[in-house]
Amino acid sequence: MSRRTRNAVRDDAAAGPISESSALLPTTKESKEVALRSAPLSSLAGSAIGAVAAVARLARPKALHPKGVIAEATLSVAGVGRTGSSLLDVTGRWPATIRFSRAVGLPDALPDIGGMAVRIHADRPVDILLASTGTGPLSRYVLTTGWRTMGRTMTSMFPVLIAGRPLLLAAFPTAEGGTWTLQHATPLGKWKTLGRLTVDTWEDDDENLHFDPIGNRLPGSHYPHVLRALRDPSYPPADRGA
């Protein structure tokens, strides 16, 4: 599929969605208080990562996730979810764009953190960023390294507030190849299936493609202040979303 064709698919998705999406709900007072207490520390960590990214930008345009592979895909939502976001809970099929990458951009001979950015072409673009982590109650918060860019389990690592409660998202590769199950879990809970991501075509990387999970957030979701404070200094405006 050419880039022109891909844009046409996105235009079609914007003009007439295959499923439904819905509105945003506010976070709780308790979540705001925790976020405000954590924000200074997160800002400090984000600034540190941002300094490393700034140095890396001297050598290449993208500081993080500099090279990747793009796939045009289809997200099939099973309609069994109870996340509070209609995009993930209502049965439907949506075109999507996926970018797989190595976070630091180390040579292929060295292990690296895996990245999986997903853009769902719904009523408006919805971006989800995932990284290679474990899947256990604690290991889901720990980044893992490996040699493969694909075929690895990816999670959001940070909970997202959906309908006022924290949830994590994950993509689990299947044995079929080119297919991942999209799942969700509470911070320490079991993973539950929401739907399936299936690759339709593979394409060359697009350096001008950027993802923004905060600006293009899931319907019904809210990113905690702590995550904004950690993320914003790490990604210069041109890189935000990688």
C-alpha positions in Angstrom: 0.0 0.0 0.0 1.5 3.4 -1.0 1.6 6.4 1.3 -1.1 8.1 -0.8 -3.3 5.0 -0.4 -2.7 4.9 3.3 -3.8 8.6 3.6 -6.9 7.7 1.6 -7.7 5.0 4.1 -7.3 7.4 7.0 -9.6 9.9 5.3 -12.2 7.3 4.8 -12.0 6.3 8.5 -12.3 9.9 9.6 -15.4 10.4 7.3 -17.3 7.4 8.4 -16.2 5.2 11.4 -17.0 1.6 11.5 -17.8 1.7 15.2 -18.6 4.2 17.9 -16.5 6.3 20.2 -17.4 8.5 23.2 -16.6 11.3 25.6 -14.1 12.0 28.4 -14.7 11.4 32.1 -12.8 13.2 34.9 -10.3 11.6 37.3 -11.0 11.4 41.0 -9.8 13.8 43.7 -7.6 11.2 45.2 -5.8 10.5 41.9 -5.2 14.2 41.5 -3.7 14.5 45.0 -1.3 11.5 44.4 -0.3 12.9 41.0 0.5 16.4 42.5 2.7 14.8 45.2 4.5 12.7 42.6 4.9 15.4 39.9 8.1 17.0 41.2 10.0 13.7 41.2 8.6 12.7 37.9 9.6 16.1 36.4 13.1 15.5 37.7 13.2 12.0 36.1 11.7 13.3 32.9 14.3 16.1 32.7 17.1 13.7 33.1 15.8 11.5 30.3 15.3 14.7 28.3 18.9 15.7 28.7 20.0 12.3 27.4 17.6 12.6 24.5 18.9 16.1 23.7 22.4 14.8 23.4 21.2 11.9 21.2 19.5 14.5 18.9 22.8 16.0 18.0 23.6 12.7 16.2 20.2 11.9 14.7 16.8 13.6 14.0 14.9 11.3 16.4 16.4 10.9 19.9 14.3 7.9 20.8 13.0 5.1 18.5 15.0 6.5 15.6 14.3 3.7 13.2 11.3 1.4 12.8 9.0 -0.7 10.6 5.5 0.3 9.8 2.4 -1.9 9.2 -1.1 -1.1 8.1 -3.4 -3.2 10.3 -6.9 -3.8 11.4 -8.1 -3.6 15.0 -11.1 -5.9 15.7 -12.8 -5.1 19.0 -14.6 -8.1 20.5 -17.1 -6.0 22.5 -16.4 -7.9 25.7 -14.4 -5.2 27.5 -15.6 -3.2 30.4 -12.9 -0.5 30.4 -15.2 2.5 30.2 -13.9 3.5 26.8 -16.4 2.9 24.0 -13.6 2.4 21.5 -12.4 -0.6 23.4 -15.8 -1.9 24.7 -18.0 -1.6 21.6 -17.8 -4.3 18.9 -16.2 -2.9 15.7 -13.4 -2.9 13.2 -11.0 0.0 12.7 -8.0 0.6 10.4 -4.8 1.1 12.3 -1.2 2.0 11.7 1.5 0.3 13.8 5.2 1.3 14.1 7.7 -1.2 15.7 11.0 0.2 16.8 14.0 -0.2 19.0 13.9 2.4 21.7 17.6 3.5 22.0 18.4 2.5 18.4 21.4 0.3 19.3 23.0 -1.9 16.6 21.0 -5.1 15.8 23.8 -7.1 17.4 22.9 -5.6 20.8 19.7 -6.1 22.8 17.3 -3.1 23.0 14.0 -2.1 24.5 11.2 -2.8 22.0 8.6 -0.2 21.1 5.1 -0.6 19.5 3.2 2.5 18.6 -0.4 2.1 17.5 -2.6 4.7 15.8 -6.3 3.7 15.5 -8.1 5.7 12.8 -11.4 6.2 14.5 -13.6 9.3 14.6 -10.3 11.0 15.5 -6.8 9.5 15.7 -6.2 7.5 18.9 -2.5 6.8 19.8 -1.4 4.0 22.1 2.3 3.6 23.0 3.6 0.3 24.3 7.1 -1.0 25.3 8.6 -4.4 26.0 8.1 -5.3 29.6 7.2 -8.3 31.7 3.5 -9.2 32.2 3.4 -10.3 35.9 1.9 -8.1 38.6 5.3 -6.4 39.2 7.3 -7.2 36.1 4.8 -5.3 33.9 6.4 -2.2 35.3 9.9 -3.2 34.3 11.3 -2.6 30.8 13.0 -5.6 29.1 15.5 -5.8 26.3 15.9 -8.2 23.5 17.0 -8.6 19.9 13.7 -8.9 18.2 11.6 -5.8 17.3 8.4 -7.8 16.8 7.1 -11.0 18.4 7.5 -9.5 21.9 4.8 -8.7 24.5 4.4 -4.9 24.8 2.6 -3.0 27.6 1.7 0.6 28.4 3.8 0.1 31.6 2.0 3.2 33.1 -1.7 2.9 34.0 -4.1 5.2 32.2 -7.1 6.5 33.9 -10.2 5.3 32.0 -13.6 6.2 33.5 -11.7 7.3 36.6 -9.9 4.0 37.3 -6.3 3.0 36.4 -5.9 0.4 33.6 -2.9 -0.9 31.7 -3.0 -2.0 28.0 -0.9 -4.7 26.4 -0.4 -6.4 23.0 0.4 -10.1 23.2 1.8 -11.8 20.0 0.0 -14.9 18.8 1.5 -18.0 17.2 0.0 -17.0 13.9 2.5 -14.2 13.3 1.5 -10.7 12.3 -1.3 -10.8 14.9 -1.5 -9.5 18.5 -4.3 -9.7 21.1 -5.1 -6.4 22.7 -5.6 -6.8 26.4 -6.1 -4.8 29.5 -5.6 -5.2 33.3 -5.9 -3.3 36.5 -2.5 -2.4 38.0 -2.0 -5.8 39.7 -4.8 -7.8 38.1 -5.1 -10.4 35.4 -5.0 -9.6 31.7 -8.3 -9.7 29.8 -8.7 -9.7 26.0 -10.3 -6.7 24.3 -9.7 -7.5 20.6 -7.1 -8.3 18.0 -4.6 -6.4 15.9 -3.9 -8.0 12.5 -1.2 -6.7 10.1 -2.6 -6.2 6.5 0.6 -4.8 4.8 4.1 -3.9 5.7 5.7 -0.6 4.7 9.0 1.2 4.9 9.5 3.5 7.9 8.1 7.1 7.8 10.4 9.5 9.6 7.6 12.1 9.6 5.2 9.9 11.5 4.8 10.9 15.1 2.5 9.6 17.8 1.0 11.5 20.7 -0.9 9.3 23.3 -1.8 12.4 25.4 -3.1 14.6 22.6 -4.7 11.6 20.8 -5.8 9.8 23.9 -8.4 7.1 24.1 -12.1 8.2 24.4 -13.0 8.2 28.1 -9.3 8.3 29.3 -7.1 10.7 31.2 -3.3 10.6 31.6 -2.2 11.2 35.2 -0.2 14.4 35.9 2.7 12.1 37.0 3.0 10.6 33.5 2.8 14.0 31.8 5.6 15.3 34.0 7.7 12.3 33.2 7.0 12.2 29.5 7.0 15.9 28.4 10.7 16.7 29.1 11.8 13.4 27.6 10.4 14.2 24.1 11.0 17.4 22.3 7.9 18.7 20.4 9.1 17.1 17.1 9.7 13.8 18.8 6.7 13.7 21.2 5.2 10.3 20.5 8.2 8.9 18.7 
